[in-house]
Amino acid sequence: MLERLTNPPWWVWPTFLLLLGLTSFGAALLMEPRADEFCYVLDHKFGDTCAFTVVSGWPCPQCGMTRAFAWGARGHLIKAWFYNPGGIALFLWMQAGAVVGAARLVRRDPKSVRVPQQVLFVWTLLWLIGLYTVPWLLRIAAGLNPLP
């Protein structure tokens, strides 16, 4: 049993990547961004003012992620970037993962479409620092906050 958990069949990770991308895309399409700057799911408001913002008085580094996903799924990448650059980058990365997973499943090769570890490392640093932390610091320092 332990062997099966530590060494799963070849198709497990590609399937996970594909399902993660499809699920995130579908969930983002369910989120309907509206003029009041909130997203709605089946006409019900999704979320409210972030607890981090309520407690600290500062914008949350994750605020805008839902709207970035929702606008990204609709193809409005500039608007998504405006809400949260890290959010749209993460959404697009998840969609790229779905494409990689699908390619691996179709080819029946878990190593096709490989991305070098150095690229993944640099991408992670770029996302974490450049697209996630820096915009958050700008929101705090310069008051550049498009969110309610």
N, C-alpha and C positions, 0 to 999 in steps of 0.2 A: 504494500500500500504506500509506504513512504517513497519507494522508487517512482511510483506513478505520479506522486505530487512533486517530486524534485526534478523529474524528467518527463514532462507531459508529451503527448503525441505532437508531431510536427505542426499540425493544423491549429493548435490551440491559440497561439499568439497571433497568427494572421487573422483568425476569426475574431479574436478580441479587438484587434485594431479596426477591422471592418465594422463591427457592431458599435464600437465606441464612436467612430466617425458618423455612422448613420444615425445613431441615437442622439448625438449632440446636434446634428443638423435638423432632425425631426423636432427635437425639443425647442430649438431656436425658432423654428417656423411656427410652433404653437404660441410663442411669446409675441404678442402684438404690441409694438411700441406705439404710444399715442402722444398727442400734443401736450399732455400734462407731464411729460418726461418719465412716465412709469410704463411698465409693460403689463399687459393683461393676458390672462389665459382663460378662454371661454367666457369673456366679459367680466372676469374677476381680477381685481388688482393683485399683482404678484409682488409681494414684499412691500416695504415701507421704508422710512428713513432708517438707515443703517445704525445698528446698535453702537458701533465704533464711533460714528459721528455724534450720536446722542450723548455718549459718555465723555468723549474727548473734545467735541466741538470742531474737530478737524475732519476733512473728507477721508474716507477709507481708501486704502490702496486698491481694494477690489471693487469699489463702487463704479458702476458703469459696465461691468463685465456682462451682465445679462443683456443690457441694451446693445453692447458691442456684438454679442453673439446673434441677437435678433436681427440687427441691421446687416451683419455679415451674411447671414443665411439668405437675406433678400438681395444681396449683391451691392449694397450701399457701403462700400468699404471705407470711403472717406468719412462718412457719418459715424461708422463704427469706430474708426480710429479716433475721432473727436471724443467719443465717450470713454474709451479706454484702449490705448494702443496695445497694452499687454493682452487684453481680452480678445481683440480681433486676431492678433498674432497666434494666440493659443487656439482659437477656433480654426484658423487656417491650417495650423500644424496638425490638429486632430483630423481635419479633412484629408491632408496629405497622408497621414497614417492610415486612413481608410483605403486610400488608393494603393498604398504599399501592401496592406493586408490583402486586398482583392487581387492584386497582381501575384502575390505569393500563393494564394489559394488556386487561382486559375492555372498557374504554371506548376503547381504542386511542388514548389521549391521554397523552403523556408528561408533560404539565403539570397533569393533574387531581390533586386532593388535594395541592395544594402547601402546604408549610409555610414560612412566612417565615424568612429567614436569621437574623433577630434571635432568633426562638424557638429555632432550632437552636443558636445561640451561647450563649444563656442556659441552655438545657438542658445543653449540654456543660460549662459552668462549674459548674452545680449538681451534675451527676454527678461530675465530676472532684474538686471541692473538698468539697461537702457530703455526697455519698454514698460516696465512695471514700477520700479522704484523711482527713477528720475521724473516721470510724469506726476507721480504722487507728490514728490517733494516740490515740484513746480506748483501743484495745486495748493499746497500749504503756503509756500513762500510768496507766490505771486497772486494767489487768489484765482487762478485759472481753473475754475470748477464749473463745468457745464451741467452739473447734476443738481436736482432739487435738495 
